[in-house]
Amino acid sequence: MQVLIVESRSDLGSLWARHLERMGMDVTLCDNQTCAIQYLATHDVDMILLDLVLSEGSALAVADYANYRHPDARVIFVTSSSFFSDGSIFAHAANACAFVPAATPPDDLAAMIEHYAEV
Protein backbone atom coordinates (compact mmCIF):
# COMPACT_ATOMS: atom_id res chain seq x y z
CA MET A 1 0.00 0.00 0.00
CA GLN A 2 1.31 3.44 -0.98
CA VAL A 3 0.81 6.08 1.71
CA LEU A 4 1.67 9.76 1.42
CA ILE A 5 2.11 11.64 4.69
CA VAL A 6 1.95 15.43 4.49
CA GLU A 7 3.03 16.84 7.83
CA SER A 8 5.03 20.03 8.52
CA ARG A 9 6.36 18.79 11.86
CA SER A 10 9.15 16.44 10.80
CA ASP A 11 9.30 14.62 14.15
CA LEU A 12 5.60 13.73 14.03
CA GLY A 13 5.64 12.83 10.34
CA SER A 14 8.71 10.64 10.84
CA LEU A 15 7.07 8.89 13.80
CA TRP A 16 4.02 8.05 11.70
CA ALA A 17 6.15 6.99 8.72
CA ARG A 18 8.33 4.62 10.76
CA HIS A 19 5.27 3.02 12.32
CA LEU A 20 3.53 2.49 8.98
CA GLU A 21 6.71 1.16 7.38
CA ARG A 22 7.05 -1.41 10.17
CA MET A 23 3.55 -2.56 9.21
CA GLY A 24 4.69 -3.14 5.62
CA MET A 25 3.37 0.03 4.00
CA ASP A 26 5.35 2.04 1.46
CA VAL A 27 5.48 5.57 2.85
CA THR A 28 6.56 8.91 1.43
CA LEU A 29 6.82 11.94 3.71
CA CYS A 30 6.33 15.50 2.48
CA ASP A 31 6.41 18.58 4.67
CA ASN A 32 4.54 21.08 2.47
CA GLN A 33 2.06 21.55 -0.37
CA THR A 34 4.68 21.84 -3.12
CA CYS A 35 6.38 18.58 -2.21
CA ALA A 36 3.04 16.75 -1.93
CA ILE A 37 1.71 17.97 -5.27
CA GLN A 38 4.99 17.17 -7.04
CA TYR A 39 4.83 13.67 -5.59
CA LEU A 40 1.16 13.19 -6.51
CA ALA A 41 1.87 14.32 -10.07
CA THR A 42 4.23 11.39 -10.67
CA HIS A 43 3.32 8.62 -8.22
CA ASP A 44 0.29 6.53 -7.33
CA VAL A 45 -1.05 6.61 -3.78
CA ASP A 46 -3.70 4.64 -1.96
CA MET A 47 -4.01 6.78 1.17
CA ILE A 48 -2.97 10.25 2.27
CA LEU A 49 -2.41 11.24 5.89
CA LEU A 50 -2.68 15.03 5.73
CA ASP A 51 -2.24 17.64 8.44
CA LEU A 52 -4.95 20.23 8.00
CA VAL A 53 -2.63 23.08 9.00
CA LEU A 54 0.61 23.06 6.97
CA SER A 55 3.36 25.57 7.63
CA GLU A 56 3.76 26.04 3.87
CA GLY A 57 0.80 25.76 1.55
CA SER A 58 -2.74 24.51 1.83
CA ALA A 59 -3.92 21.08 2.89
CA LEU A 60 -7.16 21.61 0.99
CA ALA A 61 -5.17 22.29 -2.21
CA VAL A 62 -3.32 19.00 -1.69
CA ALA A 63 -6.57 17.13 -1.10
CA ASP A 64 -8.17 18.75 -4.15
CA TYR A 65 -5.22 17.89 -6.39
CA ALA A 66 -5.17 14.33 -5.06
CA ASN A 67 -8.88 14.01 -5.81
CA TYR A 68 -8.18 15.07 -9.41
CA ARG A 69 -5.07 12.90 -9.99
CA HIS A 70 -5.99 9.91 -7.81
CA PRO A 71 -9.78 9.80 -7.41
CA ASP A 72 -9.65 6.48 -5.53
CA ALA A 73 -7.15 7.70 -2.92
CA ARG A 74 -8.69 8.57 0.43
CA VAL A 75 -7.52 11.30 2.82
CA ILE A 76 -7.31 11.12 6.59
CA PHE A 77 -7.05 14.66 7.91
CA VAL A 78 -5.25 15.23 11.19
CA THR A 79 -5.14 18.46 13.14
CA SER A 80 -3.97 20.09 16.33
CA SER A 81 -6.42 22.95 15.95
CA SER A 82 -10.16 23.41 16.16
CA PHE A 83 -10.57 24.20 12.44
CA PHE A 84 -13.43 22.19 10.95
CA SER A 85 -14.26 20.69 14.35
CA ASP A 86 -17.89 20.78 13.25
CA GLY A 87 -17.17 18.10 10.63
CA SER A 88 -17.51 20.47 7.69
CA ILE A 89 -14.19 19.20 6.29
CA PHE A 90 -16.25 16.47 4.63
CA ALA A 91 -18.13 19.13 2.67
CA HIS A 92 -14.88 20.74 1.51
CA ALA A 93 -12.86 17.65 0.58
CA ALA A 94 -14.68 14.96 -1.37
CA ASN A 95 -11.93 12.42 -0.67
CA ALA A 96 -11.91 12.94 3.10
CA CYS A 97 -12.70 9.76 4.99
CA ALA A 98 -11.65 10.70 8.54
CA PHE A 99 -10.79 13.72 10.67
CA VAL A 100 -8.76 12.99 13.81
CA PRO A 101 -6.56 14.80 16.34
CA ALA A 102 -2.82 14.85 15.62
CA ALA A 103 -2.33 13.14 18.99
CA THR A 104 -4.06 9.99 17.71
CA PRO A 105 -1.78 7.01 18.48
CA PRO A 106 0.14 5.67 15.45
CA ASP A 107 -1.46 2.23 15.92
CA ASP A 108 -4.90 3.78 15.53
CA LEU A 109 -3.84 5.75 12.45
CA ALA A 110 -2.42 2.59 10.88
CA ALA A 111 -5.66 0.71 11.56
CA MET A 112 -7.65 3.52 9.98
CA ILE A 113 -5.38 3.58 6.93
CA GLU A 114 -5.79 -0.17 6.47
CA HIS A 115 -9.56 0.06 6.91
CA TYR A 116 -10.19 2.96 4.54
CA ALA A 117 -7.81 1.61 1.89
CA GLU A 118 -9.96 -1.52 1.69
CA VAL A 119 -13.31 0.28 1.51
N, CA, C and O of each residue as an XYZ file, in Angstrom:
476
protein
N       0.843     -1.171      0.000
C       0.000      0.000      0.000
C       0.893      1.240      0.000
O       1.850      1.329      0.769
N       0.571      2.179     -0.858
C       1.312      3.437     -0.978
C       0.622      4.504     -0.135
O      -0.549      4.818     -0.352
N       1.354      5.055      0.824
C       0.811      6.075      1.715
C       1.653      7.340      1.595
O       2.880      7.283      1.671
N       1.004      8.462      1.412
C       1.667      9.761      1.425
C       1.298     10.460      2.723
O       0.120     10.638      3.033
N       2.313     10.851      3.477
C       2.111     11.640      4.694
C       2.521     13.069      4.383
O       3.625     13.310      3.894
N       1.639     14.014      4.663
C       1.954     15.428      4.486
C       1.830     16.073      5.859
O       0.728     16.320      6.349
N       2.965     16.337      6.462
C       3.032     16.844      7.831
C       4.225     17.789      7.953
O       5.356     17.402      7.658
N       3.978     19.020      8.384
C       5.035     20.026      8.519
C       5.991     19.740      9.665
O       7.164     20.108      9.601
N       5.504     19.094     10.705
C       6.363     18.787     11.859
C       7.100     17.476     11.572
O       6.520     16.392     11.636
N       8.381     17.601     11.256
C       9.147     16.435     10.801
C       9.203     15.322     11.837
O       9.204     14.147     11.472
N       9.250     15.666     13.122
C       9.299     14.624     14.146
C       8.019     13.793     14.158
O       8.075     12.569     14.281
N       6.878     14.444     14.031
C       5.602     13.735     14.027
C       5.434     12.931     12.738
O       5.032     11.768     12.779
N       5.738     13.538     11.612
C       5.643     12.832     10.336
C       6.557     11.620     10.286
O       6.171     10.569      9.775
N       7.762     11.760     10.812
C       8.706     10.637     10.841
C       8.221      9.521     11.756
O       8.383      8.341     11.444
N       7.631      9.892     12.880
C       7.072      8.894     13.796
C       6.001      8.073     13.087
O       6.016      6.844     13.142
N       5.077      8.753     12.426
C       4.019      8.051     11.704
C       4.607      7.178     10.601
O       4.211      6.024     10.436
N       5.553      7.735      9.845
C       6.147      6.991      8.724
C       6.830      5.715      9.207
O       6.618      4.647      8.631
N       7.638      5.812     10.246
C       8.329      4.623     10.763
C       7.325      3.549     11.201
O       7.522      2.361     10.945
N       6.273      3.975     11.848
C       5.272      3.023     12.319
C       4.588      2.320     11.139
O       4.422      1.100     11.153
N       4.201      3.078     10.136
C       3.528      2.494      8.980
C       4.466      1.590      8.184
O       4.048      0.551      7.672
N       5.731      1.985      8.082
C       6.713      1.159      7.378
C       6.913     -0.177      8.092
O       7.057     -1.212      7.442
N       6.924     -0.158      9.416
C       7.049     -1.408     10.168
C       5.867     -2.335      9.914
O       5.977     -3.549     10.082
N       4.745     -1.763      9.510
C       3.553     -2.564      9.210
C       3.515     -2.988      7.744
O       2.531     -3.575      7.294
N       4.579     -2.696      6.999
C       4.687     -3.142      5.618
C       4.170     -2.175      4.570
O       4.054     -2.541      3.401
N       3.858     -0.956      4.961
C       3.365      0.033      4.004
C       4.538      0.792      3.389
O       5.556      1.020      4.042
N       4.379      1.180      2.121
C       5.353      2.043      1.459
C       4.933      3.480      1.743
O       3.823      3.890      1.404
N       5.828      4.242      2.366
C       5.478      5.569      2.852
C       6.402      6.622      2.254
O       7.614      6.430      2.165
N       5.808      7.732      1.847
C       6.560      8.914      1.434
C       6.122     10.049      2.339
O       4.933     10.215      2.615
N       7.083     10.824      2.795
C       6.818     11.940      3.709
C       7.130     13.257      3.017
O       8.237     13.461      2.519
N       6.154     14.141      2.990
C       6.331     15.504      2.479
C       5.991     16.471      3.603
O       5.159     16.176      4.461
N       6.643     17.630      3.590
C       6.408     18.585      4.667
C       5.683     19.846      4.219
O       5.510     20.773      5.010
N       5.251     19.893      2.937
C       4.537     21.076      2.470
C       3.728     20.759      1.213
O       3.829     19.667      0.655
N       2.938     21.716      0.787
C       2.062     21.549     -0.365
C       2.846     21.269     -1.642
O       2.473     20.379     -2.407
N       3.912     22.002     -1.883
C       4.678     21.845     -3.118
C       5.230     20.434     -3.254
O       5.097     19.811     -4.307
N       5.841     19.934     -2.206
C       6.382     18.576     -2.213
C       5.269     17.560     -2.467
O       5.439     16.649     -3.276
N       4.149     17.706     -1.793
C       3.041     16.754     -1.926
C       2.486     16.746     -3.345
O       2.244     15.677     -3.906
N       2.282     17.912     -3.924
C       1.714     17.974     -5.267
C       2.704     17.440     -6.299
O       2.302     16.765     -7.247
N       3.989     17.733     -6.128
C       4.986     17.168     -7.038
C       4.986     15.647     -6.958
O       5.095     14.971     -7.981
N       4.865     15.113     -5.761
C       4.828     13.666     -5.593
C       3.568     13.084     -6.239
O       3.641     12.100     -6.975
N       2.430     13.686     -5.967
C       1.162     13.191     -6.506
C       1.111     13.262     -8.034
O       0.394     12.489     -8.669
N       1.862     14.178     -8.614
C       1.872     14.323    -10.071
C       2.561     13.147    -10.759
O       2.317     12.890    -11.938
N       3.421     12.433    -10.031
C       4.229     11.394    -10.672
C       4.141     10.019    -10.021
O       4.755      9.072    -10.511
N       3.395      9.889     -8.935
C       3.319      8.617     -8.223
C       1.870      8.281     -7.873
O       1.035      9.165     -7.684
N       1.599      6.991     -7.792
C       0.290      6.534     -7.335
C       0.274      6.475     -5.814
O       1.294      6.191     -5.186
N      -0.875      6.742     -5.233
C      -1.054      6.611     -3.783
C      -2.400      5.952     -3.516
O      -3.349      6.082     -4.289
N      -2.447      5.238     -2.393
C      -3.700      4.636     -1.956
C      -4.359      5.461     -0.861
O      -5.580      5.605     -0.819
N      -3.523      6.002      0.027
C      -4.013      6.777      1.175
C      -3.106      7.983      1.391
O      -1.913      7.956      1.091
N      -3.715      9.040      1.922
C      -2.970     10.249      2.271
C      -3.308     10.600      3.710
O      -4.477     10.714      4.081
N      -2.273     10.767      4.508
C      -2.409     11.238      5.886
C      -1.967     12.692      5.848
O      -0.787     12.974      5.639
N      -2.897     13.619      6.047
C      -2.676     15.027      5.729
C      -3.011     15.926      6.908
O      -4.146     15.954      7.385
N      -2.002     16.662      7.370
C      -2.238     17.644      8.437
C      -3.021     18.806      7.848
O      -2.646     19.355      6.812
N      -4.083     19.169      8.495
C      -4.948     20.233      8.004
C      -4.254     21.593      7.997
O      -4.571     22.445      7.167
N      -3.318     21.801      8.908
C      -2.627     23.083      8.995
C      -1.150     22.866      8.655
O      -0.369     22.424      9.498
N      -0.780     23.180      7.417
C       0.607     23.056      6.971
C       1.320     24.380      7.170
O       0.709     25.443      7.060
N       2.605     24.319      7.461
C       3.357     25.569      7.632
C       3.597     26.258      6.288
O       3.766     27.476      6.233
N       3.611     25.480      5.210
C       3.764     26.044      3.865
C       2.733     25.430      2.938
O       2.794     24.239      2.634
N       1.795     26.233      2.493
C       0.803     25.761      1.551
C      -0.521     25.419      2.206
O      -0.762     25.718      3.376
N      -1.368     24.786      1.419
C      -2.738     24.512      1.828
C      -3.036     23.021      1.763
O      -2.826     22.376      0.736
N      -3.520     22.491      2.858
C      -3.917     21.083      2.889
C      -5.095     20.839      1.954
O      -5.166     19.792      1.309
N      -6.010     21.782      1.875
C      -7.156     21.605      0.986
C      -6.731     21.592     -0.472
O      -7.348     20.897     -1.278
N      -5.695     22.339     -0.835
C      -5.174     22.289     -2.207
C      -4.570     20.917     -2.493
O      -4.734     20.384     -3.590
N      -3.881     20.349     -1.521
C      -3.320     19.000     -1.687
C      -4.447     17.989     -1.859
O      -4.394     17.148     -2.756
N      -5.451     18.063     -1.016
C      -6.574     17.133     -1.102
C      -7.311     17.278     -2.435
O      -7.711     16.282     -3.039
N      -7.487     18.503     -2.886
C      -8.175     18.753     -4.150
C      -7.374     18.184     -5.318
O      -7.935     17.537     -6.202
N      -6.070     18.423     -5.323
C      -5.220     17.892     -6.393
C      -5.217     16.367     -6.368
O      -5.279     15.729     -7.419
N      -5.145     15.785     -5.184
C      -5.172     14.335     -5.056
C      -6.490     13.778     -5.598
O      -6.501     12.739     -6.259
N      -7.586     14.460     -5.323
C      -8.884     14.011     -5.815
C      -8.924     14.013     -7.343
O      -9.559     13.152     -7.951
N      -8.251     14.973     -7.955
C      -8.183     15.067     -9.412
C      -7.274     13.984     -9.997
O      -7.662     13.292    -10.938
N      -6.064     13.834     -9.443
C      -5.068     12.900     -9.989
C      -5.305     11.452     -9.567
O      -5.013     10.530    -10.329
N      -5.824     11.249     -8.379
C      -5.991      9.915     -7.805
C      -7.374      9.810     -7.160
O      -7.483      9.797     -5.933
N      -8.414      9.737     -7.960
C      -9.777      9.799     -7.410
C     -10.114      8.670     -6.434
O     -11.058      8.800     -5.655
N      -9.370      7.579     -6.461
C      -9.645      6.485     -5.528
C      -8.890      6.615     -4.210
O      -9.187      5.899     -3.254
N      -7.927      7.511     -4.152
C      -7.148      7.700     -2.919
C      -8.009      8.420     -1.882
O      -8.728      9.365     -2.206
N      -7.929      7.971     -0.660
C      -8.694      8.569      0.432
C      -7.753      9.413      1.290
O      -6.547      9.167      1.317
N      -8.296     10.397      1.982
C      -7.516     11.301      2.824
C      -8.001     11.216      4.264
O      -9.190     11.346      4.553
N      -7.045     10.994      5.152
C      -7.310     11.116      6.585
C      -6.691     12.436      7.014
O      -5.473     12.604      6.970
N      -7.530     13.362      7.424
C      -7.046     14.658      7.910
C      -6.730     14.541      9.396
O      -7.485     13.948     10.166
N      -5.605     15.117      9.775
C      -5.249     15.225     11.190
C      -5.061     16.700     11.512
O      -4.706     17.495     10.642
N      -5.300     17.058     12.767
C      -5.144     18.462     13.138
C      -4.864     18.612     14.628
O      -5.243     17.777     15.449
N      -4.193     19.698     14.937
C      -3.969     20.088     16.329
C      -4.801     21.307     16.677
O      -4.698     21.847     17.778
N      -5.629     21.739     15.729
C      -6.417     22.949     15.951
C      -7.903     22.601     15.978
O      -8.289     21.438     15.867
N      -8.714     23.627     16.127
C     -10.158     23.412     16.159
C     -10.807     23.718     14.809
O     -12.033     23.718     14.703
N      -9.992     23.983     13.766
C     -10.565     24.202     12.437
C     -11.392     22.992     12.037
O     -10.980     21.852     12.251
N     -12.535     23.235     11.467
C     -13.427     22.189     10.949
C     -13.880     21.202     12.027
O     -14.264     20.077     11.708
N     -13.839     21.602     13.278
C     -14.261     20.694     14.352
C     -15.745     20.342     14.255
O     -16.215     19.422     14.924
N     -16.467     21.069     13.432
C     -17.892     20.778     13.248
C     -18.129     19.692     12.199
O     -19.273     19.346     11.903
N     -17.035     19.155     11.635
C     -17.167     18.102     10.631
C     -17.340     18.612      9.215
O     -17.520     17.818      8.292
N     -17.289     19.918      9.026
C     -17.513     20.471      7.689
C     -16.379     20.151      6.715
O     -16.508     20.416      5.520
N     -15.282     19.594      7.198
C     -14.192     19.203      6.292
C     -14.715     18.245      5.224
O     -14.223     18.243      4.096
N     -15.706     17.434      5.575
C     -16.250     16.466      4.626
C     -17.034     17.139      3.498
O     -17.242     16.540      2.443
N     -17.462     18.368      3.716
C     -18.132     19.133      2.668
C     -17.122     19.829      1.763
O     -17.443     20.183      0.628
N     -15.903     20.024      2.258
C     -14.877     20.742      1.506
C     -13.918     19.822      0.767
O     -13.295     20.242     -0.208
N     -13.788     18.595      1.203
C     -12.859     17.647      0.578
C     -13.603     16.354      0.290
O     -13.910     15.584      1.200
N     -13.887     16.124     -0.974
C     -14.680     14.956     -1.366
C     -13.992     13.636     -1.036
O     -14.658     12.614     -0.869
N     -12.673     13.650     -0.941
C     -11.928     12.419     -0.673
C     -11.610     12.218      0.806
O     -10.897     11.280      1.163
N     -12.129     13.082      1.663
C     -11.908     12.939      3.105
C     -12.684     11.734      3.623
O     -13.862     11.558      3.312
N     -12.012     10.915      4.411
C     -12.695      9.759      4.994
C     -12.652      9.787      6.512
O     -13.419      9.084      7.170
N     -11.750     10.603      7.079
C     -11.655     10.702      8.536
C     -11.018     12.036      8.902
O     -10.296     12.649      8.116
N     -11.313     12.459     10.124
C     -10.787     13.717     10.666
C     -10.474     13.455     12.126
O     -11.384     13.301     12.941
N      -9.177     13.402     12.467
C      -8.760     12.988     13.807
C      -7.743     13.963     14.391
O      -7.103     14.711     13.652
N      -7.594     13.958     15.703
C      -6.565     14.796     16.339
C      -5.160     14.293     15.989
O      -4.948     13.097     15.793
N      -4.213     15.222     15.916
C      -2.824     14.854     15.623
C      -2.242     13.955     16.705
O      -1.265     13.247     16.459
N      -2.817     13.974     17.875
C      -2.334     13.145     18.986
C      -2.842     11.704     18.917
O      -2.572     10.911     19.820
N      -3.566     11.362     17.867
C      -4.059      9.991     17.711
C      -2.872      9.037     17.685
O      -1.916      9.286     16.952
N      -2.899      7.959     18.456
C      -1.778      7.012     18.481
C      -1.497      6.424     17.095
O      -2.429      6.153     16.338
N      -0.219      6.228     16.762
C       0.140      5.671     15.451
C      -0.542      4.341     15.140
O      -0.881      4.083     13.985
N      -0.750      3.493     16.147
C      -1.458      2.226     15.920
C      -2.875      2.470     15.398
O      -3.347      1.770     14.502
N      -3.534      3.459     15.961
C      -4.896      3.776     15.534
C      -4.907      4.343     14.118
O      -5.780      4.007     13.318
N      -3.930      5.208     13.807
C      -3.838      5.753     12.450
C      -3.606      4.635     11.440
O      -4.222      4.609     10.374
N      -2.712      3.712     11.785
C      -2.422      2.591     10.885
C      -3.666      1.745     10.656
O      -3.926      1.326      9.528
N      -4.434      1.488     11.703
C      -5.664      0.707     11.564
C      -6.669      1.445     10.666
O      -7.352      0.824      9.851
N      -6.750      2.753     10.820
C      -7.653      3.523      9.983
C      -7.208      3.500      8.531
O      -8.037      3.375      7.630
N      -5.913      3.618      8.296
C      -5.382      3.584      6.933
C      -5.716      2.244      6.285
O      -6.179      2.197      5.145
N      -5.479      1.159      7.012
C      -5.790     -0.167      6.465
C      -7.287     -0.304      6.175
O      -7.678     -0.833      5.135
N      -8.102      0.169      7.087
C      -9.557      0.063      6.913
C     -10.032      0.851      5.688
O     -10.720      0.304      4.826
N      -9.669      2.119      5.615
C     -10.186      2.957      4.540
C      -9.574      2.614      3.191
O     -10.189      2.887      2.160
N      -8.403      2.034      3.162
C      -7.811      1.610      1.886
C      -8.569      0.436      1.296
O      -8.567      0.240      0.081
N      -9.214     -0.343      2.143
C      -9.959     -1.523      1.687
C     -11.396     -1.197      1.312
O     -12.043     -1.982      0.618
N     -11.900     -0.067      1.752
C     -13.310      0.277      1.511
C     -13.519      0.627      0.063
O     -14.638      0.945     -0.339
